[in-house]
Amino acid sequence: MLHSVSTIELLYWDGCPSHPEALCDLRAALNELGHPELQVALVEIATEEQATEYAFVGSPTLRVDGVDPLPSPEGEPPSLTCRIYRLRDGRYSPTPDPADLRDALRRLLPRSAQEA
């Protein structure tokens, strides 16, 4: 039986300007994967205490039912910082590689009616 996704979150720190682009990429991926109905909750992390509480390793961070689909390296400390992602071509980016994001979401989201 397929589970339904209860929460998709975009955690961000206002000190990093990349979260609007990450949100746009996330919504595009959800649409492409047949899940345009899924809502994204924006969660602002404003203090080091919140960063620790949320195990926030940088802005932007995505979570699907509490799971980071593109986890950071082990041992990355929680912090109010900008997150860096590695693109498939080896370059660094302030947002996830769109193809990596789609692949990760395919693993975590239930299949849509379009894919069935």
C-alpha positions in Angstrom: 0.0 0.0 0.0 1.3 3.5 -0.9 1.7 6.0 1.9 0.7 9.5 1.4 3.1 12.4 2.0 2.0 14.4 5.0 4.7 17.1 4.9 7.0 18.7 2.4 9.1 21.5 4.0 11.6 24.0 2.7 13.7 25.1 5.6 15.6 28.3 5.1 17.6 31.0 6.8 16.8 34.6 5.6 20.5 35.4 5.4 20.8 33.2 2.2 19.1 34.4 -0.9 18.7 31.0 -2.6 15.6 29.7 -1.0 13.1 31.3 -3.6 15.0 29.5 -6.4 14.9 26.3 -4.4 11.2 26.7 -3.9 10.6 27.3 -7.6 12.7 24.2 -8.5 10.8 22.1 -5.9 7.4 23.1 -7.2 8.5 22.4 -10.8 9.7 19.0 -9.8 6.4 18.2 -8.0 4.5 19.3 -11.0 6.7 17.2 -13.4 6.3 14.2 -11.2 2.5 14.5 -11.1 2.1 15.9 -7.6 1.0 19.5 -8.2 -1.4 19.3 -5.3 1.3 18.8 -2.7 1.8 21.9 -0.6 5.3 23.1 0.5 5.6 24.5 4.0 8.2 27.3 4.3 10.0 27.0 7.7 12.2 29.9 8.6 15.1 29.0 10.8 16.1 32.3 12.6 18.3 31.3 15.5 21.1 28.9 16.3 18.8 27.2 18.8 16.3 26.5 16.0 19.1 25.3 13.8 20.0 22.8 16.5 16.4 21.8 17.2 15.7 21.2 13.4 19.1 19.7 12.7 19.4 22.4 10.1 22.6 22.2 8.1 22.0 25.2 5.9 19.7 27.1 3.7 17.9 25.8 1.7 17.1 22.3 3.1 14.3 20.2 1.8 12.4 17.6 3.9 9.8 15.1 2.8 8.1 13.7 5.9 11.1 14.7 7.9 13.6 13.1 5.5 16.2 15.2 3.7 16.0 13.8 0.1 19.5 15.1 -0.6 21.3 14.6 2.8 24.4 16.6 3.6 27.7 14.8 4.6 27.7 12.9 7.9 28.7 15.0 10.8 27.7 18.4 9.3 26.8 20.5 12.4 23.5 22.4 12.6 24.1 26.1 11.8 22.7 29.3 10.4 24.5 29.1 7.1 24.1 28.9 3.4 24.0 25.3 2.1 26.1 24.2 -0.8 25.1 21.4 -3.2 27.2 19.6 -5.8 25.7 19.6 -9.3 26.0 16.5 -11.5 28.6 18.2 -13.6 30.8 18.8 -10.6 30.1 22.5 -10.0 28.9 23.8 -6.7 25.5 25.5 -6.4 23.4 27.1 -3.7 20.4 24.9 -4.8 20.1 21.2 -5.5 20.7 19.9 -9.0 17.2 19.7 -10.5 17.8 16.1 -11.8 19.0 15.0 -8.4 16.0 16.6 -6.8 13.6 14.8 -9.1 15.3 11.4 -8.6 15.2 11.9 -4.8 11.5 12.9 -4.9 10.7 9.8 -7.0 12.1 7.7 -4.3 10.2 9.4 -1.5 6.8 10.3 -3.0 4.1 7.8 -3.7 3.5 7.1 -7.4 1.0 9.5 -8.9 -2.0 8.4 -11.0 -0.1 9.6 -14.1 2.7 7.2 -13.4 0.5 4.2 -12.5 
